[in-house]
């Protein structure tokens, strides 16, 4: 669909329109990519500096992981749009007869799981990104510390945004046991990683003031 390669102004314009995609999931993936890239930038501004020679090898390793995550997030922008289309169609399926109701329920069970899988993956990638930003913030160039803080704030926003896209889909699931499992996984990530993001932000703020 090309959302990840569209210009910023084009993406925002479509996002603001009544077009079904991109939506909150794709936007969360984009914000996650930007947040991760900010952490990566801290690494880029650290390597090659004599003052940080002792962490240069580690910075290169962190940067490699961050670059991979950035690409994952961009892929998930497209994937989120792909899984929403069949879900939108399923909601519009007729349910006048018992046969139609049964068919709609069958299809909904499939597409809701697919629709949940993408924001769940976005959340997982946000957690991985925050683990990297912890290291960038602690060991990277002090001149770029504010960017690490912004990156943490963005990844936290992406994490929380993606969680809402999980919850709106699990709420519609007929399989309540499966829905509860997904909700529990999402809740666990929120509980652990919003705190990590807040701790990074607080640490950066304290160093800047």
N, C-alpha and C positions, 0 to 999 in steps of 0.2 A: 504493500500500500504506500510505502515511501514516507511515512510520517517522521521516521527517525532521520531522514535525509532532507526534509523540507526546510525552508528558511524559517528562522525564529518567528518572523512576523506572520508567515503563512500558517505555521502551527498554532499560534495564539489565536489567529482569526478563525480557524476551523474549530478550535476548542471552544470559542465563545459562541459558535453558531448552534443551530438545532440539529446538526449532524450527529448521528449516534456515536461516532468515533472520530477522533480520540476522546476519551473521557477521563474520569478520575484515575483509573488504572494506568493509562498511558502517560498521563501527566505525572503521576507518582514515579514511574520508571524514569522519565526525563529528569525529574528533580534528583532522583538517586544517582543518575549518571553525572549530573553537574556537581553534586556533593562529593562524589568519589573523585572526580577530576580535580577538585580543589585540594583534596588530600594529596593527590598525585603531584600537583603543582608544588606543594611543599617539598616533596621529594626531589623534584626537578631543580628547585632552588637550593637544595642542600648538597647534592652530589657535585664533586669537583671543587669543593671549598676545603681549604686546608684545615680550617677550624673543625670541620666535621668528618675528617678523614677516617676516624675510627668507626663511624657508622655508615660509611659510604656503601660498603657491600650490602649491608642490611637495607639501606635505602633503595638500592637497585632491585632487590628482591621484592620489597614492598611495592615499588612502582610497577613491576611486572604483574603482580597480582591486581593492582588497582586498574591497570589498563585492560586486563581481562574482564574485570567487573564492569568497567565502563561499556565494553562491547556487549556484555550480557544485558545490561540495562537497555541499551539501544535496541537489541533484539526483542526484548520484552515489550517495548512500545508497540512494535508491529504485531507481536503475538497476542497482546491484549485486544487489539482491534480484530484480529482473526477469530478469537473465541467468542467475542460479543455478538457477532453477526448471527450465528446459529441460535444463540440464546434469544435474541430479539425476535427471530422468526418463530421460535418455539412458543413464546408468550402469545403470539398471534394465532396459534393453531386453534381450529374449531373444537368445541367440546359439547356439542349438542346431544350426541348419542353416547351410549356407554362405550362403544368401540372407539369413538373419537376421544373420549375422556381417557381411556386406557392408553391409547397411542400417545396422547399428549403427555401423560404422566411418564411413559417410558422414555420419550425423547427428552423431557425436562430433566430427568434423573441423570442422563448422559451429559447434556450441555451445561448443567449447573456445576457438575464436577470439573468439567473443562474450564469453565469460567472462573472457578475458584483456584484452579491450579496456577494461573498466571500471577494474580496478586500474592498468593502464598510464596511463589518463587521470588517475586519482587521483595517481599519482606525478608526472605532468607538472604538475598543479596545485600540488602541494607544492613543486616547484622554483620555480614562479612566485611562490608565497607567500613562500618564503625570500628570493628576490630583493627583495621588497618590505620584508620585516622587516629586512634589512640596512640599508635606508635609514631605516626608522622608528627603529632602534636608534642609528644614527649621528647623526641630525638631529632626532629627536623630543625631547619634554620629558624632562629628566633625572629628573623625579619619577616617570616611568612606565617607566624603563629596565628594571626587573625584569620588567615585563609583556612587553617585547620578547624578553627571554631565555626566558621561559616559552613564548611563542609559537613561538620557534625550536625549542625542545625538543619541543614538540607536533608541529610540522610534520615534524621529523626522524623522530619515532616513527610518524607517519602514512605517511611515505615508505617506511620500512623495513617497516611492516606491509603496505602495499599490494604491496611487492615479493614478499613471501612468497605472496601470492595470485596473482601472475603465475607464479612458479616452480612452484607446485603444479599449475597448469594446463598449462604448457609441458612439464612432465615427462610428461604423459599424451598429448601430441600425437604422432601418427604421422609428421607432417611435421617431421622433425628440423631441417631447414634453416630453416624458418620459426620454429620454437621457439628455435633458436640466435640468430636475429636479434632476437627479443623479449628474450631473456635478455641479449644484449649491450647493448640499449638501456636495460634496467633497471639493469644493472651500471654503465653510464656515469653514469646519474643518481645512483645510490648513491655512487659514488666522488667525484663532484663536490660533491653537495649535503649529504652527511653532514658533510663537512669545513666547508662554509660554515656549517651549523647549529652545529657545534662551535666554530667561530671566533666566531660571535655570542655563544654562551653564555659562552665564555671571556672575551670582551671585556666583557660585562655584569658577570660575576663580578668581574673586576679593578676595575671602576669602583665596585662596591658595597663592596669590602673595603679 
